[in-house]
Amino acid sequence: MGGAVAALVVAVLTLLVPVLGLQMGLWFYLLIANVPGIVLGIKALRSIPDAAEVERYIRYTWACNFTYTALSVVFLIPLLLLSALAILMGT
């Protein structure tokens, strides 16, 4: 059960990236919210008596979390480059 809770907590913490994107006025960051990871984490907790099913959902949740983290980095690099360009141009 601890693994399922940890996976769900990490999935919920990944919502900080879309919230920060909204704070910067970038609405499209909502499109990359980790909704599948959160749903799979909840399904893992709801299927507690069946150990095999819980393990499967935990694996799926961690896969979503890692994929989301990689996708966030892909979106973050162009944003950092645009910010650096804006600072260099003086706007």
Phi and psi restraints in degrees (range 20) as a CNS / XPLOR table:
assign (resid 1 and name C) (resid 2 and name N)
       (resid 2 and name CA) (resid 2 and name C) 1.0 -64.1 20.0 2
assign (resid 2 and name N) (resid 2 and name CA)
       (resid 2 and name C) (resid 3 and name N) 1.0 -36.2 20.0 2
assign (resid 2 and name C) (resid 3 and name N)
       (resid 3 and name CA) (resid 3 and name C) 1.0 -66.5 20.0 2
assign (resid 3 and name N) (resid 3 and name CA)
       (resid 3 and name C) (resid 4 and name N) 1.0 -36.9 20.0 2
assign (resid 3 and name C) (resid 4 and name N)
       (resid 4 and name CA) (resid 4 and name C) 1.0 -67.7 20.0 2
assign (resid 4 and name N) (resid 4 and name CA)
       (resid 4 and name C) (resid 5 and name N) 1.0 -40.9 20.0 2
assign (resid 4 and name C) (resid 5 and name N)
       (resid 5 and name CA) (resid 5 and name C) 1.0 -66.5 20.0 2
assign (resid 5 and name N) (resid 5 and name CA)
       (resid 5 and name C) (resid 6 and name N) 1.0 -41.9 20.0 2
assign (resid 5 and name C) (resid 6 and name N)
       (resid 6 and name CA) (resid 6 and name C) 1.0 -63.4 20.0 2
assign (resid 6 and name N) (resid 6 and name CA)
       (resid 6 and name C) (resid 7 and name N) 1.0 -42.6 20.0 2
assign (resid 6 and name C) (resid 7 and name N)
       (resid 7 and name CA) (resid 7 and name C) 1.0 -63.9 20.0 2
assign (resid 7 and name N) (resid 7 and name CA)
       (resid 7 and name C) (resid 8 and name N) 1.0 -40.2 20.0 2
assign (resid 7 and name C) (resid 8 and name N)
       (resid 8 and name CA) (resid 8 and name C) 1.0 -68.4 20.0 2
assign (resid 8 and name N) (resid 8 and name CA)
       (resid 8 and name C) (resid 9 and name N) 1.0 -39.1 20.0 2
assign (resid 8 and name C) (resid 9 and name N)
       (resid 9 and name CA) (resid 9 and name C) 1.0 -63.8 20.0 2
assign (resid 9 and name N) (resid 9 and name CA)
       (resid 9 and name C) (resid 10 and name N) 1.0 -42.8 20.0 2
assign (resid 9 and name C) (resid 10 and name N)
       (resid 10 and name CA) (resid 10 and name C) 1.0 -64.9 20.0 2
assign (resid 10 and name N) (resid 10 and name CA)
       (resid 10 and name C) (resid 11 and name N) 1.0 -39.6 20.0 2
assign (resid 10 and name C) (resid 11 and name N)
       (resid 11 and name CA) (resid 11 and name C) 1.0 -63.1 20.0 2
assign (resid 11 and name N) (resid 11 and name CA)
       (resid 11 and name C) (resid 12 and name N) 1.0 -39.6 20.0 2
assign (resid 11 and name C) (resid 12 and name N)
       (resid 12 and name CA) (resid 12 and name C) 1.0 -70.3 20.0 2
assign (resid 12 and name N) (resid 12 and name CA)
       (resid 12 and name C) (resid 13 and name N) 1.0 -37.4 20.0 2
assign (resid 12 and name C) (resid 13 and name N)
       (resid 13 and name CA) (resid 13 and name C) 1.0 -65.4 20.0 2
assign (resid 13 and name N) (resid 13 and name CA)
       (resid 13 and name C) (resid 14 and name N) 1.0 -24.6 20.0 2
assign (resid 13 and name C) (resid 14 and name N)
       (resid 14 and name CA) (resid 14 and name C) 1.0 -70.2 20.0 2
assign (resid 14 and name N) (resid 14 and name CA)
       (resid 14 and name C) (resid 15 and name N) 1.0 -9.5 20.0 2
assign (resid 14 and name C) (resid 15 and name N)
       (resid 15 and name CA) (resid 15 and name C) 1.0 -72.3 20.0 2
assign (resid 15 and name N) (resid 15 and name CA)
       (resid 15 and name C) (resid 16 and name N) 1.0 -8.7 20.0 2
assign (resid 15 and name C) (resid 16 and name N)
       (resid 16 and name CA) (resid 16 and name C) 1.0 -64.9 20.0 2
assign (resid 16 and name N) (resid 16 and name CA)
       (resid 16 and name C) (resid 17 and name N) 1.0 -32.5 20.0 2
assign (resid 16 and name C) (resid 17 and name N)
       (resid 17 and name CA) (resid 17 and name C) 1.0 -64.6 20.0 2
assign (resid 17 and name N) (resid 17 and name CA)
       (resid 17 and name C) (resid 18 and name N) 1.0 -49.4 20.0 2
assign (resid 17 and name C) (resid 18 and name N)
       (resid 18 and name CA) (resid 18 and name C) 1.0 -63.6 20.0 2
assign (resid 18 and name N) (resid 18 and name CA)
       (resid 18 and name C) (resid 19 and name N) 1.0 -32.9 20.0 2
assign (resid 18 and name C) (resid 19 and name N)
       (resid 19 and name CA) (resid 19 and name C) 1.0 -65.9 20.0 2
assign (resid 19 and name N) (resid 19 and name CA)
       (resid 19 and name C) (resid 20 and name N) 1.0 -42.8 20.0 2
assign (resid 19 and name C) (resid 20 and name N)
       (resid 20 and name CA) (resid 20 and name C) 1.0 -65.3 20.0 2
assign (resid 20 and name N) (resid 20 and name CA)
       (resid 20 and name C) (resid 21 and name N) 1.0 -37.4 20.0 2
assign (resid 20 and name C) (resid 21 and name N)
       (resid 21 and name CA) (resid 21 and name C) 1.0 -62.5 20.0 2
assign (resid 21 and name N) (resid 21 and name CA)
       (resid 21 and name C) (resid 22 and name N) 1.0 -40.4 20.0 2
assign (resid 21 and name C) (resid 22 and name N)
       (resid 22 and name CA) (resid 22 and name C) 1.0 -66.1 20.0 2
assign (resid 22 and name N) (resid 22 and name CA)
       (resid 22 and name C) (resid 23 and name N) 1.0 -36.5 20.0 2
assign (resid 22 and name C) (resid 23 and name N)
       (resid 23 and name CA) (resid 23 and name C) 1.0 -63.6 20.0 2
assign (resid 23 and name N) (resid 23 and name CA)
       (resid 23 and name C) (resid 24 and name N) 1.0 -30.7 20.0 2
assign (resid 23 and name C) (resid 24 and name N)
       (resid 24 and name CA) (resid 24 and name C) 1.0 -87.0 20.0 2
assign (resid 24 and name N) (resid 24 and name CA)
       (resid 24 and name C) (resid 25 and name N) 1.0 -0.1 20.0 2
assign (resid 24 and name C) (resid 25 and name N)
       (resid 25 and name CA) (resid 25 and name C) 1.0 85.1 20.0 2
assign (resid 25 and name N) (resid 25 and name CA)
       (resid 25 and name C) (resid 26 and name N) 1.0 17.1 20.0 2
assign (resid 25 and name C) (resid 26 and name N)
       (resid 26 and name CA) (resid 26 and name C) 1.0 -103.9 20.0 2
assign (resid 26 and name N) (resid 26 and name CA)
       (resid 26 and name C) (resid 27 and name N) 1.0 88.3 20.0 2
assign (resid 26 and name C) (resid 27 and name N)
       (resid 27 and name CA) (resid 27 and name C) 1.0 -64.5 20.0 2
assign (resid 27 and name N) (resid 27 and name CA)
       (resid 27 and name C) (resid 28 and name N) 1.0 -26.4 20.0 2
assign (resid 27 and name C) (resid 28 and name N)
       (resid 28 and name CA) (resid 28 and name C) 1.0 -69.9 20.0 2
assign (resid 28 and name N) (resid 28 and name CA)
       (resid 28 and name C) (resid 29 and name N) 1.0 -10.4 20.0 2
assign (resid 28 and name C) (resid 29 and name N)
       (resid 29 and name CA) (resid 29 and name C) 1.0 -66.6 20.0 2
assign (resid 29 and name N) (resid 29 and name CA)
       (resid 29 and name C) (resid 30 and name N) 1.0 -20.3 20.0 2
assign (resid 29 and name C) (resid 30 and name N)
       (resid 30 and name CA) (resid 30 and name C) 1.0 -66.7 20.0 2
assign (resid 30 and name N) (resid 30 and name CA)
       (resid 30 and name C) (resid 31 and name N) 1.0 -24.5 20.0 2
assign (resid 30 and name C) (resid 31 and name N)
       (resid 31 and name CA) (resid 31 and name C) 1.0 -68.7 20.0 2
assign (resid 31 and name N) (resid 31 and name CA)
       (resid 31 and name C) (resid 32 and name N) 1.0 -21.8 20.0 2
assign (resid 31 and name C) (resid 32 and name N)
       (resid 32 and name CA) (resid 32 and name C) 1.0 -106.3 20.0 2
assign (resid 32 and name N) (resid 32 and name CA)
       (resid 32 and name C) (resid 33 and name N) 1.0 26.9 20.0 2
assign (resid 32 and name C) (resid 33 and name N)
       (resid 33 and name CA) (resid 33 and name C) 1.0 -67.9 20.0 2
assign (resid 33 and name N) (resid 33 and name CA)
       (resid 33 and name C) (resid 34 and name N) 1.0 147.2 20.0 2
assign (resid 33 and name C) (resid 34 and name N)
       (resid 34 and name CA) (resid 34 and name C) 1.0 -85.4 20.0 2
assign (resid 34 and name N) (resid 34 and name CA)
       (resid 34 and name C) (resid 35 and name N) 1.0 54.4 20.0 2
assign (resid 34 and name C) (resid 35 and name N)
       (resid 35 and name CA) (resid 35 and name C) 1.0 -65.3 20.0 2
assign (resid 35 and name N) (resid 35 and name CA)
       (resid 35 and name C) (resid 36 and name N) 1.0 -43.2 20.0 2
assign (resid 35 and name C) (resid 36 and name N)
       (resid 36 and name CA) (resid 36 and name C) 1.0 -60.7 20.0 2
assign (resid 36 and name N) (resid 36 and name CA)
       (resid 36 and name C) (resid 37 and name N) 1.0 -37.0 20.0 2
assign (resid 36 and name C) (resid 37 and name N)
       (resid 37 and name CA) (resid 37 and name C) 1.0 -64.6 20.0 2
assign (resid 37 and name N) (resid 37 and name CA)
       (resid 37 and name C) (resid 38 and name N) 1.0 -39.9 20.0 2
assign (resid 37 and name C) (resid 38 and name N)
       (resid 38 and name CA) (resid 38 and name C) 1.0 -67.8 20.0 2
assign (resid 38 and name N) (resid 38 and name CA)
       (resid 38 and name C) (resid 39 and name N) 1.0 -43.4 20.0 2
assign (resid 38 and name C) (resid 39 and name N)
       (resid 39 and name CA) (resid 39 and name C) 1.0 -63.7 20.0 2
assign (resid 39 and name N) (resid 39 and name CA)
       (resid 39 and name C) (resid 40 and name N) 1.0 -43.6 20.0 2
assign (resid 39 and name C) (resid 40 and name N)
       (resid 40 and name CA) (resid 40 and name C) 1.0 -67.3 20.0 2
assign (resid 40 and name N) (resid 40 and name CA)
       (resid 40 and name C) (resid 41 and name N) 1.0 -34.3 20.0 2
assign (resid 40 and name C) (resid 41 and name N)
       (resid 41 and name CA) (resid 41 and name C) 1.0 -64.9 20.0 2
assign (resid 41 and name N) (resid 41 and name CA)
       (resid 41 and name C) (resid 42 and name N) 1.0 -39.2 20.0 2
assign (resid 41 and name C) (resid 42 and name N)
       (resid 42 and name CA) (resid 42 and name C) 1.0 -66.8 20.0 2
assign (resid 42 and name N) (resid 42 and name CA)
       (resid 42 and name C) (resid 43 and name N) 1.0 -40.9 20.0 2
assign (resid 42 and name C) (resid 43 and name N)
       (resid 43 and name CA) (resid 43 and name C) 1.0 -63.2 20.0 2
assign (resid 43 and name N) (resid 43 and name CA)
       (resid 43 and name C) (resid 44 and name N) 1.0 -34.5 20.0 2
assign (resid 43 and name C) (resid 44 and name N)
       (resid 44 and name CA) (resid 44 and name C) 1.0 -64.7 20.0 2
assign (resid 44 and name N) (resid 44 and name CA)
       (resid 44 and name C) (resid 45 and name N) 1.0 -41.5 20.0 2
assign (resid 44 and name C) (resid 45 and name N)
       (resid 45 and name CA) (resid 45 and name C) 1.0 -71.3 20.0 2
assign (resid 45 and name N) (resid 45 and name CA)
       (resid 45 and name C) (resid 46 and name N) 1.0 -30.8 20.0 2
assign (resid 45 and name C) (resid 46 and name N)
       (resid 46 and name CA) (resid 46 and name C) 1.0 -76.2 20.0 2
assign (resid 46 and name N) (resid 46 and name CA)
       (resid 46 and name C) (resid 47 and name N) 1.0 -19.3 20.0 2
assign (resid 46 and name C) (resid 47 and name N)
       (resid 47 and name CA) (resid 47 and name C) 1.0 -107.4 20.0 2
assign (resid 47 and name N) (resid 47 and name CA)
       (resid 47 and name C) (resid 48 and name N) 1.0 40.8 20.0 2
assign (resid 47 and name C) (resid 48 and name N)
       (resid 48 and name CA) (resid 48 and name C) 1.0 -58.6 20.0 2
assign (resid 48 and name N) (resid 48 and name CA)
       (resid 48 and name C) (resid 49 and name N) 1.0 -43.1 20.0 2
assign (resid 48 and name C) (resid 49 and name N)
       (resid 49 and name CA) (resid 49 and name C) 1.0 -63.4 20.0 2
assign (resid 49 and name N) (resid 49 and name CA)
       (resid 49 and name C) (resid 50 and name N) 1.0 -29.5 20.0 2
assign (resid 49 and name C) (resid 50 and name N)
       (resid 50 and name CA) (resid 50 and name C) 1.0 -92.0 20.0 2
assign (resid 50 and name N) (resid 50 and name CA)
       (resid 50 and name C) (resid 51 and name N) 1.0 102.9 20.0 2
assign (resid 50 and name C) (resid 51 and name N)
       (resid 51 and name CA) (resid 51 and name C) 1.0 -65.0 20.0 2
assign (resid 51 and name N) (resid 51 and name CA)
       (resid 51 and name C) (resid 52 and name N) 1.0 -38.4 20.0 2
assign (resid 51 and name C) (resid 52 and name N)
       (resid 52 and name CA) (resid 52 and name C) 1.0 -66.2 20.0 2
assign (resid 52 and name N) (resid 52 and name CA)
       (resid 52 and name C) (resid 53 and name N) 1.0 -40.4 20.0 2
assign (resid 52 and name C) (resid 53 and name N)
       (resid 53 and name CA) (resid 53 and name C) 1.0 -69.1 20.0 2
assign (resid 53 and name N) (resid 53 and name CA)
       (resid 53 and name C) (resid 54 and name N) 1.0 -38.3 20.0 2
assign (resid 53 and name C) (resid 54 and name N)
       (resid 54 and name CA) (resid 54 and name C) 1.0 -62.3 20.0 2
assign (resid 54 and name N) (resid 54 and name CA)
       (resid 54 and name C) (resid 55 and name N) 1.0 -45.8 20.0 2
assign (resid 54 and name C) (resid 55 and name N)
       (resid 55 and name CA) (resid 55 and name C) 1.0 -61.4 20.0 2
assign (resid 55 and name N) (resid 55 and name CA)
       (resid 55 and name C) (resid 56 and name N) 1.0 -40.3 20.0 2
assign (resid 55 and name C) (resid 56 and name N)
       (resid 56 and name CA) (resid 56 and name C) 1.0 -63.4 20.0 2
assign (resid 56 and name N) (resid 56 and name CA)
       (resid 56 and name C) (resid 57 and name N) 1.0 -45.8 20.0 2
assign (resid 56 and name C) (resid 57 and name N)
       (resid 57 and name CA) (resid 57 and name C) 1.0 -68.2 20.0 2
assign (resid 57 and name N) (resid 57 and name CA)
       (resid 57 and name C) (resid 58 and name N) 1.0 -32.0 20.0 2
assign (resid 57 and name C) (resid 58 and name N)
       (resid 58 and name CA) (resid 58 and name C) 1.0 -64.3 20.0 2
assign (resid 58 and name N) (resid 58 and name CA)
       (resid 58 and name C) (resid 59 and name N) 1.0 -44.1 20.0 2
assign (resid 58 and name C) (resid 59 and name N)
       (resid 59 and name CA) (resid 59 and name C) 1.0 -60.7 20.0 2
assign (resid 59 and name N) (resid 59 and name CA)
       (resid 59 and name C) (resid 60 and name N) 1.0 -43.0 20.0 2
assign (resid 59 and name C) (resid 60 and name N)
       (resid 60 and name CA) (resid 60 and name C) 1.0 -64.1 20.0 2
assign (resid 60 and name N) (resid 60 and name CA)
       (resid 60 and name C) (resid 61 and name N) 1.0 -39.8 20.0 2
assign (resid 60 and name C) (resid 61 and name N)
       (resid 61 and name CA) (resid 61 and name C) 1.0 -64.8 20.0 2
assign (resid 61 and name N) (resid 61 and name CA)
       (resid 61 and name C) (resid 62 and name N) 1.0 -44.8 20.0 2
assign (resid 61 and name C) (resid 62 and name N)
       (resid 62 and name CA) (resid 62 and name C) 1.0 -65.7 20.0 2
assign (resid 62 and name N) (resid 62 and name CA)
       (resid 62 and name C) (resid 63 and name N) 1.0 -35.9 20.0 2
assign (resid 62 and name C) (resid 63 and name N)
       (resid 63 and name CA) (resid 63 and name C) 1.0 -62.6 20.0 2
assign (resid 63 and name N) (resid 63 and name CA)
       (resid 63 and name C) (resid 64 and name N) 1.0 -42.2 20.0 2
assign (resid 63 and name C) (resid 64 and name N)
       (resid 64 and name CA) (resid 64 and name C) 1.0 -64.3 20.0 2
assign (resid 64 and name N) (resid 64 and name CA)
       (resid 64 and name C) (resid 65 and name N) 1.0 -40.1 20.0 2
assign (resid 64 and name C) (resid 65 and name N)
       (resid 65 and name CA) (resid 65 and name C) 1.0 -63.6 20.0 2
assign (resid 65 and name N) (resid 65 and name CA)
       (resid 65 and name C) (resid 66 and name N) 1.0 -45.7 20.0 2
assign (resid 65 and name C) (resid 66 and name N)
       (resid 66 and name CA) (resid 66 and name C) 1.0 -67.4 20.0 2
assign (resid 66 and name N) (resid 66 and name CA)
       (resid 66 and name C) (resid 67 and name N) 1.0 -39.8 20.0 2
assign (resid 66 and name C) (resid 67 and name N)
       (resid 67 and name CA) (resid 67 and name C) 1.0 -63.9 20.0 2
assign (resid 67 and name N) (resid 67 and name CA)
       (resid 67 and name C) (resid 68 and name N) 1.0 -41.4 20.0 2
assign (resid 67 and name C) (resid 68 and name N)
       (resid 68 and name CA) (resid 68 and name C) 1.0 -63.2 20.0 2
assign (resid 68 and name N) (resid 68 and name CA)
       (resid 68 and name C) (resid 69 and name N) 1.0 -40.4 20.0 2
assign (resid 68 and name C) (resid 69 and name N)
       (resid 69 and name CA) (resid 69 and name C) 1.0 -63.4 20.0 2
assign (resid 69 and name N) (resid 69 and name CA)
       (resid 69 and name C) (resid 70 and name N) 1.0 -42.3 20.0 2
assign (resid 69 and name C) (resid 70 and name N)
       (resid 70 and name CA) (resid 70 and name C) 1.0 -64.7 20.0 2
assign (resid 70 and name N) (resid 70 and name CA)
       (resid 70 and name C) (resid 71 and name N) 1.0 -40.8 20.0 2
assign (resid 70 and name C) (resid 71 and name N)
       (resid 71 and name CA) (resid 71 and name C) 1.0 -66.1 20.0 2
assign (resid 71 and name N) (resid 71 and name CA)
       (resid 71 and name C) (resid 72 and name N) 1.0 -36.0 20.0 2
assign (resid 71 and name C) (resid 72 and name N)
       (resid 72 and name CA) (resid 72 and name C) 1.0 -64.1 20.0 2
assign (resid 72 and name N) (resid 72 and name CA)
       (resid 72 and name C) (resid 73 and name N) 1.0 -39.5 20.0 2
assign (resid 72 and name C) (resid 73 and name N)
       (resid 73 and name CA) (resid 73 and name C) 1.0 -64.8 20.0 2
assign (resid 73 and name N) (resid 73 and name CA)
       (resid 73 and name C) (resid 74 and name N) 1.0 -39.8 20.0 2
assign (resid 73 and name C) (resid 74 and name N)
       (resid 74 and name CA) (resid 74 and name C) 1.0 -62.6 20.0 2
assign (resid 74 and name N) (resid 74 and name CA)
       (resid 74 and name C) (resid 75 and name N) 1.0 -37.3 20.0 2
assign (resid 74 and name C) (resid 75 and name N)
       (resid 75 and name CA) (resid 75 and name C) 1.0 -79.2 20.0 2
assign (resid 75 and name N) (resid 75 and name CA)
       (resid 75 and name C) (resid 76 and name N) 1.0 -25.9 20.0 2
assign (resid 75 and name C) (resid 76 and name N)
       (resid 76 and name CA) (resid 76 and name C) 1.0 -76.3 20.0 2
assign (resid 76 and name N) (resid 76 and name CA)
       (resid 76 and name C) (resid 77 and name N) 1.0 -36.1 20.0 2
assign (resid 76 and name C) (resid 77 and name N)
       (resid 77 and name CA) (resid 77 and name C) 1.0 -61.4 20.0 2
assign (resid 77 and name N) (resid 77 and name CA)
       (resid 77 and name C) (resid 78 and name N) 1.0 -49.8 20.0 2
assign (resid 77 and name C) (resid 78 and name N)
       (resid 78 and name CA) (resid 78 and name C) 1.0 -62.6 20.0 2
assign (resid 78 and name N) (resid 78 and name CA)
       (resid 78 and name C) (resid 79 and name N) 1.0 -33.4 20.0 2
assign (resid 78 and name C) (resid 79 and name N)
       (resid 79 and name CA) (resid 79 and name C) 1.0 -65.3 20.0 2
assign (resid 79 and name N) (resid 79 and name CA)
       (resid 79 and name C) (resid 80 and name N) 1.0 -41.2 20.0 2
assign (resid 79 and name C) (resid 80 and name N)
       (resid 80 and name CA) (resid 80 and name C) 1.0 -66.1 20.0 2
assign (resid 80 and name N) (resid 80 and name CA)
       (resid 80 and name C) (resid 81 and name N) 1.0 -39.4 20.0 2
assign (resid 80 and name C) (resid 81 and name N)
       (resid 81 and name CA) (resid 81 and name C) 1.0 -65.2 20.0 2
assign (resid 81 and name N) (resid 81 and name CA)
       (resid 81 and name C) (resid 82 and name N) 1.0 -40.6 20.0 2
assign (resid 81 and name C) (resid 82 and name N)
       (resid 82 and name CA) (resid 82 and name C) 1.0 -65.6 20.0 2
assign (resid 82 and name N) (resid 82 and name CA)
       (resid 82 and name C) (resid 83 and name N) 1.0 -38.2 20.0 2
assign (resid 82 and name C) (resid 83 and name N)
       (resid 83 and name CA) (resid 83 and name C) 1.0 -65.4 20.0 2
assign (resid 83 and name N) (resid 83 and name CA)
       (resid 83 and name C) (resid 84 and name N) 1.0 -41.9 20.0 2
assign (resid 83 and name C) (resid 84 and name N)
       (resid 84 and name CA) (resid 84 and name C) 1.0 -65.3 20.0 2
assign (resid 84 and name N) (resid 84 and name CA)
       (resid 84 and name C) (resid 85 and name N) 1.0 -38.5 20.0 2
assign (resid 84 and name C) (resid 85 and name N)
       (resid 85 and name CA) (resid 85 and name C) 1.0 -65.9 20.0 2
assign (resid 85 and name N) (resid 85 and name CA)
       (resid 85 and name C) (resid 86 and name N) 1.0 -40.1 20.0 2
assign (resid 85 and name C) (resid 86 and name N)
       (resid 86 and name CA) (resid 86 and name C) 1.0 -65.3 20.0 2
assign (resid 86 and name N) (resid 86 and name CA)
       (resid 86 and name C) (resid 87 and name N) 1.0 -38.5 20.0 2
assign (resid 86 and name C) (resid 87 and name N)
       (resid 87 and name CA) (resid 87 and name C) 1.0 -68.0 20.0 2
assign (resid 87 and name N) (resid 87 and name CA)
       (resid 87 and name C) (resid 88 and name N) 1.0 -40.9 20.0 2
assign (resid 87 and name C) (resid 88 and name N)
       (resid 88 and name CA) (resid 88 and name C) 1.0 -66.5 20.0 2
assign (resid 88 and name N) (resid 88 and name CA)
       (resid 88 and name C) (resid 89 and name N) 1.0 -35.2 20.0 2
assign (resid 88 and name C) (resid 89 and name N)
       (resid 89 and name CA) (resid 89 and name C) 1.0 -78.1 20.0 2
assign (resid 89 and name N) (resid 89 and name CA)
       (resid 89 and name C) (resid 90 and name N) 1.0 -15.2 20.0 2
assign (resid 89 and name C) (resid 90 and name N)
       (resid 90 and name CA) (resid 90 and name C) 1.0 84.7 20.0 2
assign (resid 90 and name N) (resid 90 and name CA)
       (resid 90 and name C) (resid 91 and name N) 1.0 23.9 20.0 2
